[in-house]
C-alpha cells in the first residue's frame, strides 16, 4: 500500500473515530435517562438501533485501524522493553526449534 493511501486511512480512522465516540455515548441514545420499564416500544427500538449502529461504527473503525497497521506497522515507537521482550520470545522459539530438530535427528538415527 502506498504512503498516501496509508495517510488517507489514518485520516479516515480519525473521522470514523469521532463518529464512534458520538454514537457510543449513552446520553445520546433514544430514551436516555429513562428506565427501560418506562420506555415505549418505539423508544426501545430506537435505543436498540442506536446501540447496534455504534457497534457497527466501532467495528468499521477497528477494521480501518487493522488495515492501516497491517501496511504501516504500529503507530507507537518500539521501546527498549518491547525490543527485549521480542528478543526473549525469539530465543524461546529458537530453543524450541533446536529441541525439535534434535528430537527428529535422534529418531532418524534410531530408525536408520
Secondary structure, 3 states (H helix, E strand, C coil): CCHHHHHHHHHHHHHHHHHHHHHCCHHHCCCCCCCHHHCCHHHHHHHHHHHHHHHHHHHHHHHHHHHHHHHHCCCCCCCHHHHHHHHHHHHHHHHHHHHHHHHHHHHHHHHC
